[in-house]
């Protein structure tokens, strides 16, 4: 992060919209006069030079970074992704700006903290980053807040990596446990796979592709078995007449029994259709096989590259440094790890870890991970030879190079590794096939090498099928133009979700008094900041909030009228009772 006092805050805008930048700067100064804002711009119209822009932004170390996707949207999105992976920017806020609400899904895929449609409304654009980083200093909004308690659905977007024989492999942050069955919204053709239900078969926090915490193997239900819908069961339960209730249940149970007769055959047909689709789709699937992790604090090597690192047919992840637990290695499990020894003047900037300490963390993690032996290349290593460093760390796949990080050398090594790895895999499969044929010629005689490999269709990250969503049922408790609160039984991560209701907006959950949620009436109460909306969405939210107020006013008026009528009735009854007592008294006197 940039050198700053408590009052000085650094803001970087990456884009070509000078007018919006001025508008943004003015809003900051107007809303937060207690701070001194240092606002800077950086941009390169050449989209093939985005990696140099990324390095520039990284080394400025701003507290709030705005990346405008209105121009060069693909490369600008990659800048956000790369910035969000940097450990030294953990305390910063990265915001994606778009010129149209249709680009919001693109902004979501960038992993930005917030995404906003550019307009004259800049309250949230400025308020939300401040609220996220400095909640005690955030300005209080003056928008109307509707208080209510109604059921709605919240969707948690995740990534689908590939289709397997009877499951999908996805990545996300949801808190599903092994054996849980959940409803997922996917882009799978409902005529191919009718059911939206999946059962969690396996879960892992290792070997991930996207920037999530976990991967999930979700077993397909394929076709929902015949059963009485929950809403129908609730309807039957509310029938007061016992005879009518039993008849209704019996009627549905008979219908379910009839449908169950052909269920097994229908399920087999659905599975056969899916199997054929999977086999046909595999040929269009070509995932990157070799993974490279580059650890370089300044990312200076990128400034020497004419083109971005994503031009190579390998997965290349760049980090400024690894954390003390080296969880980044667990998450990626790279085949090649590159560490560039920083120059002496950079070491003081890095923090407490010295050159060797960072390398020690990497090697310790590698050696402690079962069945894992990546190549580790150390560049700018002027003190130790490869032999010396291998002996020192007792790791034979460690190599030292005295020159600064050379990406061409890394790529050549990746090519060599991938060639040898593929040859080894083919040899193992061939040997296994021969072993099986020898063991049972009748069963395995016609098998080919492809029969030993699990069929997988890898989905490109640009394919709409790569996004799936998990549904969460919640009770909406409050809503305004900028904030939302709801309660649920589930424990949710503090990240961005989608609200299915008025405005259909995105929102990011934020802590409440330093905690993920508050306990209220046996449920978890969450608070979120609304973003990812355009003017029309905001108008819809306003109409909904106003409608709630009008409804409450109507309900209040009706309640007051009811109480007034009740009071009048009581007074009238008192008067009647009083008159009756007087009549009784008069009658008694006359009789006397």
C-alpha positions in Angstrom: 0.0 0.0 0.0 1.1 3.6 -0.6 2.7 5.6 2.2 -0.2 7.4 3.9 -1.3 9.1 7.0 -4.7 8.3 8.6 -6.1 11.3 6.6 -4.3 10.8 3.3 -6.0 8.3 0.9 -4.7 7.3 -2.5 -7.1 6.7 -5.3 -6.2 5.3 -8.8 -8.5 5.5 -11.8 -7.6 3.2 -14.7 -9.6 4.4 -17.8 -10.0 7.0 -20.5 -13.2 8.8 -19.2 -11.6 12.0 -17.9 -15.0 13.6 -17.2 -16.1 10.7 -14.9 -12.7 10.8 -13.1 -13.3 14.5 -12.3 -16.8 13.8 -11.2 -15.5 11.0 -8.9 -12.8 13.2 -7.4 -15.3 15.9 -6.7 -17.7 13.4 -5.0 -14.9 12.2 -2.7 -13.9 15.7 -1.6 -17.5 16.7 -1.1 -18.6 13.6 0.9 -15.4 13.1 3.0 -13.7 16.5 3.7 -12.0 14.9 6.7 -9.7 13.0 4.3 -7.0 14.3 1.9 -7.4 12.4 -1.4 -4.5 11.9 -3.8 -6.2 11.0 -7.1 -4.2 9.6 -10.1 -5.0 8.2 -13.5 -3.3 5.5 -15.5 -4.3 4.0 -18.9 -2.9 2.6 -22.1 -5.2 2.6 -25.2 -3.2 -0.4 -26.5 -5.0 -3.4 -25.1 -1.9 -5.6 -25.7 0.0 -3.5 -23.1 -2.4 -4.1 -20.2 0.2 -6.0 -18.3 2.4 -2.9 -18.0 -0.6 -0.9 -16.8 -1.2 -3.6 -14.2 2.4 -3.3 -13.0 2.1 0.5 -12.8 -1.1 0.3 -10.7 0.3 -2.5 -8.4 3.4 -0.4 -7.5 1.4 2.7 -6.8 -0.4 0.8 -4.0 -3.6 2.9 -3.9 -6.3 2.3 -1.3 -9.1 2.4 -3.8 -8.7 1.4 -7.4 -11.3 2.1 -10.2 -10.9 0.1 -13.4 -13.1 1.3 -16.2 -14.3 -1.5 -18.5 -16.0 1.0 -21.0 -12.9 0.8 -23.2 -10.8 -2.4 -23.8 -13.2 -4.4 -21.6 -11.4 -7.7 -21.9 -7.9 -6.5 -21.0 -9.3 -4.1 -18.3 -11.0 -7.1 -16.7 -7.7 -9.0 -16.7 -6.1 -6.1 -14.9 -8.7 -6.4 -12.1 -8.2 -10.2 -11.8 -4.4 -9.8 -11.5 -4.7 -7.0 -8.9 -7.1 -9.1 -6.8 -4.5 -11.9 -6.5 -1.9 -9.6 -5.0 -1.4 -10.2 -1.3 -0.2 -6.7 -0.6 -3.4 -5.3 -1.9 -5.6 -7.3 0.5 -6.5 -4.1 2.3 -7.4 -2.2 -0.9 -10.8 -2.0 -2.7 -10.9 -2.7 -6.4 -14.0 -1.4 -8.3 -15.1 -2.2 -11.8 -16.9 0.5 -13.8 -19.1 -0.3 -16.8 -21.2 1.8 -19.2 -24.1 -0.6 -19.5 -25.9 -3.0 -17.1 -25.5 -5.8 -19.6 -21.7 -5.8 -18.8 -22.3 -6.5 -15.1 -21.7 -10.3 -15.5 -18.4 -9.5 -17.1 -17.5 -7.3 -14.1 -18.6 -10.1 -11.8 -16.1 -12.5 -13.5 -13.3 -10.0 -12.8 -13.6 -10.7 -9.0 -13.9 -6.9 -8.3 -15.1 -5.9 -4.9 -17.9 -3.7 -6.4 -19.3 -3.0 -9.9 -21.1 0.1 -10.9 -22.8 1.4 -14.1 -21.4 4.9 -14.7 -24.0 7.7 -14.4 -24.5 11.1 -12.7 -25.4 9.1 -9.5 -22.0 8.6 -7.7 -23.1 8.2 -4.1 -22.6 4.4 -4.0 -19.5 4.5 -6.2 -17.7 6.6 -3.5 -19.6 5.4 -0.4 -19.3 1.7 -0.8 -15.4 1.5 -1.0 -15.2 3.8 2.0 -17.7 1.7 3.9 -15.8 -1.5 3.1 -12.4 -0.1 4.1 -13.3 2.5 6.8 -16.8 1.6 8.1 -16.6 4.0 11.0 -16.0 6.9 8.6 -18.7 6.0 6.0 -21.3 8.7 5.5 -24.9 7.8 6.5 -27.2 7.6 3.5 -30.5 9.5 3.6 -32.5 7.2 1.4 -35.9 5.8 2.5 -35.6 2.4 4.1 -38.5 -0.1 3.9 -38.8 -2.4 6.9 -40.5 -5.7 6.2 -40.3 -9.5 6.7 -41.0 -11.3 3.4 -39.5 -14.4 1.7 -37.2 -13.9 -1.3 -34.4 -15.7 -3.1 -30.7 -14.8 -3.1 -28.4 -16.4 -5.7 -24.8 -17.2 -5.1 -22.9 -17.3 -8.5 -20.2 -20.0 -8.9 -18.0 -21.3 -11.7 -18.5 -24.6 -13.6 -15.2 -26.2 -14.6 -16.1 -29.3 -16.4 -18.8 -31.9 -17.0 -18.0 -35.5 -15.9 -19.8 -38.8 -16.5 -22.5 -38.2 -13.9 -21.4 -35.0 -12.2 -20.2 -31.4 -12.7 -17.1 -29.9 -11.2 -17.6 -26.4 -9.9 -15.8 -23.8 -7.8 -17.2 -21.4 -5.3 -17.3 -20.3 -1.6 -20.6 -21.9 -0.5 -20.8 -23.9 2.7 -22.2 -27.1 1.4 -21.2 -30.4 3.2 -20.7 -33.9 1.7 -24.1 -35.5 1.1 -26.0 -32.2 0.9 -28.5 -31.9 -1.9 -29.1 -28.4 -3.3 -30.8 -26.7 -6.2 -28.5 -25.1 -8.8 -29.5 -22.9 -11.7 -27.4 -23.9 -14.7 -27.3 -23.3 -18.4 -27.7 -27.1 -19.0 -30.6 -27.7 -21.5 -33.6 -28.9 -19.4 -34.5 -31.3 -22.1 -31.1 -32.9 -21.7 -31.0 -32.9 -17.8 -34.5 -32.0 -16.4 -33.5 -31.9 -12.7 -31.9 -28.8 -11.1 -30.9 -30.8 -8.0 -27.3 -31.9 -7.3 -25.8 -33.9 -4.5 -22.3 -33.0 -3.1 -20.0 -35.9 -3.7 -16.6 -34.4 -2.9 -15.2 -31.0 -1.8 -11.6 -29.7 -1.8 -9.6 -26.5 -1.2 -6.8 -27.6 -3.4 -6.0 -27.6 -7.2 -8.3 -24.7 -8.1 -8.6 -22.8 -11.3 -10.7 -19.8 -10.4 -10.2 -17.4 -7.4 -12.5 -19.3 -5.0 -11.9 -21.2 -1.8 -13.3 -24.6 -2.7 -14.1 -27.0 -5.5 -17.2 -29.2 -5.5 -18.0 -32.4 -7.4 -21.8 -32.2 -7.7 -23.5 -35.5 -8.6 -26.4 -35.1 -11.0 -29.9 -36.3 -9.9 -30.7 -36.1 -13.7 -34.5 -36.6 -13.2 -36.4 -35.8 -10.1 -38.3 -38.8 -8.7 -42.1 -38.4 -8.5 -43.0 -36.8 -5.1 -45.6 -34.5 -3.7 -44.4 -30.8 -4.0 -43.7 -29.1 -0.6 -46.2 -26.3 -1.4 -48.9 -29.0 -2.0 -48.0 -30.8 1.3 -48.4 -27.4 3.1 -51.7 -26.8 1.4 -53.0 -30.3 2.4 -51.7 -29.7 5.9 -53.9 -26.5 6.2 -57.1 -28.3 5.2 -59.3 -28.3 8.4 -61.7 -31.1 7.4 -59.9 -34.4 8.3 -61.8 -36.4 5.7 -61.1 -33.8 2.9 -57.4 -33.7 4.0 -57.0 -37.5 3.8 -58.8 -37.7 0.4 -56.5 -35.0 -1.0 -53.4 -36.7 0.2 -54.6 -40.1 -1.1 -55.3 -38.6 -4.5 -51.8 -37.2 -4.8 -50.2 -40.4 -3.5 -52.0 -42.5 -6.1 -50.8 -40.1 -8.8 -47.2 -40.4 -7.5 -47.5 -44.2 -7.5 -48.6 -44.2 -11.2 -45.8 -41.9 -12.2 -43.2 -44.0 -10.3 -43.9 -47.0 -12.6 -42.1 -45.5 -15.6 -39.5 -43.4 -13.6 -36.7 -46.0 -13.8 -37.0 -46.2 -17.6 -37.2 -42.4 -18.0 -34.1 -42.0 -15.8 -32.1 -44.5 -18.0 -33.1 -42.6 -21.1 -32.0 -39.2 -19.7 -28.6 -40.7 -18.7 -28.1 -42.2 -22.1 -28.9 -38.8 -23.8 -26.4 -37.1 -21.4 -23.7 -39.6 -22.1 -24.0 -39.1 -25.9 -23.9 -35.3 -25.4 -20.8 -35.5 -23.3 -19.0 -37.7 -25.8 -19.9 -35.3 -28.6 -18.8 -32.3 -26.6 -15.4 -33.6 -25.5 -13.8 -32.9 -28.9 -14.4 -29.1 -28.4 -12.7 -29.2 -25.0 -9.0 -28.3 -24.8 -8.0 -27.2 -21.2 -4.6 -25.8 -20.4 -2.6 -28.7 -18.7 0.5 -27.1 -17.3 0.3 -24.6 -14.4 3.0 -22.1 -13.6 3.2 -19.8 -10.5 5.4 -16.8 -10.7 6.3 -15.0 -7.4 7.8 -11.6 -8.0 7.2 -8.6 -5.7 7.4 -5.8 -8.2 6.3 -7.8 -11.4 9.1 -5.9 -13.1 9.7 -8.8 -15.6 6.3 -7.9 -17.3 7.6 -4.5 -18.4 10.1 -6.3 -20.6 7.4 -8.3 -22.3 6.0 -7.1 -25.6 2.8 -9.0 -25.1 0.8 -10.3 -22.0 1.7 -13.6 -20.3 -1.7 -15.1 -21.1 -0.6 -15.5 -24.8 1.0 -18.8 -23.8 -0.9 -22.2 -23.8 -0.3 -22.6 -20.0 -2.0 -21.4 -16.9 0.2 -18.7 -15.5 -0.6 -17.2 -12.1 1.4 -14.2 -10.8 1.8 -13.3 -7.2 3.7 -10.5 -5.4 4.5 -12.9 -2.5 3.1 -16.0 -0.8 1.5 -15.9 2.7 3.1 -17.5 5.7 1.0 -20.7 5.2 1.6 -20.6 1.4 -2.1 -21.4 0.8 -1.6 -20.1 -2.7 0.4 -23.2 -3.6 -2.4 -25.5 -2.2 -5.0 -23.7 -4.2 -3.2 -23.9 -7.6 -0.8 -26.9 -7.1 1.5 -25.5 -9.9 3.8 -27.8 -11.9 6.4 -25.1 -12.0 7.1 -22.5 -9.3 9.2 -19.5 -10.3 10.6 -17.2 -7.6 12.4 -14.0 -8.5 14.8 -12.8 -5.7 14.0 -9.1 -5.2 16.8 -6.6 -5.3 18.0 -5.3 -1.9 16.1 -2.0 -2.1 12.8 -3.9 -2.6 13.3 -6.3 0.3 12.6 -3.5 2.9 9.3 -2.8 1.1 8.2 -6.4 1.3 7.9 -6.5 5.0 9.5 -8.9 7.5 10.2 -11.7 5.0 13.7 -11.7 3.6 14.6 -13.2 0.2 15.5 -16.5 1.8 12.4 -16.6 4.1 10.0 -16.4 1.1 11.8 -19.3 -0.6 11.8 -21.2 2.7 8.0 -20.9 2.9 7.7 -22.1 -0.7 10.0 -25.2 -0.2 8.5 -26.1 3.2 5.0 -26.2 1.6 6.1 -28.2 -1.4 7.9 -30.8 0.8 5.0 -31.1 3.2 2.4 -31.7 0.4 1.9 -35.4 -0.3 2.6 -36.7 -3.9 3.7 -33.3 -5.0 7.1 -32.5 -6.6 7.0 -29.4 -8.8 10.1 -27.8 -10.3 11.2 -24.6 -8.5 13.3 -22.1 -10.4 14.9 -19.2 -8.5 16.0 -16.2 -10.6 18.2 -13.3 -9.7 20.0 -15.7 -7.3 23.6 -14.3 -7.4 24.8 -15.9 -4.1 23.9 -19.6 -4.5 24.5 -22.2 -7.2 21.8 -24.8 -8.1 23.8 -27.5 -6.2 24.3 -25.3 -3.2 20.6 -24.4 -3.0 19.5 -28.0 -3.6 21.7 -29.2 -0.8 20.7 -26.4 1.5 16.9 -27.0 1.1 17.2 -30.8 0.4 15.0 -30.5 -2.6 16.5 -31.9 -5.9 14.1 -30.2 -8.2 15.3 -26.7 -7.2 17.3 -24.7 -9.7 19.1 -21.3 -9.4 19.7 -18.8 -12.1 21.8 -15.6 -11.6 19.9 -13.6 -14.2 16.7 -11.7 -13.7 13.4 -13.5 -14.4 13.4 -14.7 -18.0 9.9 -15.7 -19.1 11.1 -17.3 -22.3 13.3 -19.7 -20.3 10.3 -20.5 -18.1 8.1 -21.2 -21.1 10.7 -23.5 -22.6 10.8 -25.4 -19.4 7.0 -25.7 -19.4 7.1 -27.1 -23.0 9.7 -29.7 -21.9 7.7 -30.6 -18.8 4.4 -30.9 -20.7 6.0 -33.1 -23.4 7.5 -35.5 -20.8 4.4 -35.5 -18.7 2.2 -36.5 -21.6 4.6 -39.2 -22.7 4.6 -40.6 -19.1 0.7 -40.5 -19.0 0.4 -42.3 -22.3 2.9 -44.9 -21.2 1.0 -45.5 -17.9 -2.3 -45.8 -19.7 -0.9 -48.2 -22.3 0.6 -50.4 -19.6 -2.6 -50.4 -17.6 -4.6 -51.5 -20.8 -2.2 -54.3 -21.5 -2.5 -55.5 -17.8 -6.3 -55.5 -18.0 -6.4 -57.3 -21.4 -4.1 -60.0 -20.0 -6.2 -60.3 -16.8 -9.6 -60.6 -18.6 -9.4 -60.8 -22.4 -13.1 -61.3 -22.8 -14.0 -58.2 -20.9 -11.2 -55.8 -21.9 -10.2 -57.2 -25.3 -12.0 -54.4 -27.3 -11.1 -51.6 -24.9 -9.0 -48.7 -26.2 -6.9 -46.2 -24.3 -9.7 -43.7 -24.3 -11.8 -46.2 -22.3 -9.4 -45.8 -19.3 -9.8 -42.0 -19.3 -12.8 -40.4 -17.6 -14.7 -38.4 -20.2 -14.7 -34.7 -19.3 -16.0 -31.6 -21.2 -14.1 -28.6 -20.0 -16.1 -25.4 -20.3 -14.3 -22.2 -21.4 -14.5 -19.3 -18.9 -16.1 -17.2 -21.6 -18.9 -19.7 -22.2 -22.2 -18.8 -20.4 -22.4 -22.4 -19.2 -19.4 -21.7 -17.0 -21.6 -19.7 -14.5 -24.0 -21.6 -12.2 -25.8 -20.3 -9.2 -26.9 -21.8 -5.8 -30.3 -20.6 -4.4 -30.7 -19.4 -0.9 -34.1 -18.8 0.7 -34.1 -15.6 2.9 -36.4 -13.3 4.7 -36.0 -9.7 3.5 -35.9 -7.4 6.5 -35.0 -4.0 5.0 -34.3 -2.4 1.7 -33.2 1.0 0.4 -31.5 2.2 -2.8 -28.1 1.4 -1.4 -28.5 -1.2 1.4 -30.2 -4.5 2.1 -30.6 -6.7 5.1 -32.1 -10.2 5.4 -32.2 -13.2 7.7 -31.5 -16.9 7.0 -30.6 -20.1 8.7 -27.5 -20.4 6.5 -24.0 -19.2 7.1 -22.9 -17.1 4.1 -19.5 -15.8 3.1 -19.0 -12.0 2.9 -19.0 -11.7 -0.9 -21.3 -10.6 -3.7 -24.7 -12.2 -4.3 -27.7 -11.5 -6.5 -31.1 -10.6 -5.2 -34.1 -12.0 -7.1 -36.8 -9.5 -6.6 -37.4 -5.7 -7.0 -34.4 -4.4 -9.1 -32.7 -7.9 -9.4 -29.5 -6.4 -8.2 -26.1 -7.5 -7.0 -25.0 -6.8 -3.4 -22.0 -7.4 -1.3 -22.3 -8.6 2.3 -20.3 -6.5 4.8 -19.6 -7.1 8.5 -22.0 -5.9 11.2 -20.1 -4.5 14.2 -17.0 -6.5 13.1 -18.9 -9.8 12.7 -20.2 -11.7 9.7 -23.8 -11.5 11.0 -25.9 -10.8 14.0 -28.1 -13.4 15.7 -31.7 -12.4 15.7 -34.7 -14.6 16.6 -32.7 -17.7 16.1 -31.5 -16.7 12.6 -28.4 -15.0 11.0 -29.1 -11.4 10.1 -26.9 -10.1 7.2 -26.3 -6.6 5.8 -25.3 -5.8 2.3 -24.3 -2.9 0.0 -26.2 -2.7 -3.3 -24.2 -2.4 -6.5 -24.4 -3.7 -10.1 -27.6 -1.7 -10.9 -28.6 0.9 -13.4 -31.0 3.9 -13.2 -34.0 1.7 -14.1 -33.2 -0.8 -11.4 -32.9 2.0 -8.8 -36.3 3.3 -9.9 -37.8 -0.1 -9.4 -36.3 -0.3 -5.9 -37.7 3.2 -5.1 -41.2 2.1 -6.3 -41.0 -1.0 -4.1 -39.9 1.0 -1.1 -42.6 3.6 -1.6 -45.2 0.8 -2.0 -44.1 -0.7 1.3 -44.5 2.7 3.0 -48.0 3.2 1.5 -49.0 -0.3 2.5 -47.8 0.4 6.1 -49.7 3.7 6.1 -52.8 1.9 4.8 -52.4 -0.8 7.4 -51.9 1.8 10.1 -54.9 3.8 9.0 -57.0 0.6 9.0 -55.7 -0.3 12.4 -56.5 3.1 13.8 -60.0 2.9 12.3 -60.5 -0.5 13.8 -59.3 0.8 17.2 -61.6 3.8 16.8 -64.6 1.6 15.9 -63.8 -0.7 18.8 -63.5 2.2 21.2 -66.9 3.6 19.9 -68.5 0.2 20.3 -67.2 0.0 23.9 -68.4 3.5 24.7 -71.8 2.7 23.1 -72.0 -0.5 25.1 -71.2 1.4 28.3 -73.9 3.9 27.5 -76.4 1.1 26.8 -75.4 -0.7 30.0 -75.8 2.5 31.9 -79.2 3.2 30.5 -80.3 -0.3 31.4 -79.2 0.1 35.0 -81.1 3.4 35.2 -84.3 1.7 33.7 -84.0 -1.2 36.2 -83.7 1.4 39.0 -86.7 3.3 37.8 -88.8 0.2 37.6 -87.9 -0.8 41.1 -89.0 2.6 42.5 -92.3 2.4 40.7 -93.0 -1.1 42.1 -92.3 0.2 45.6 
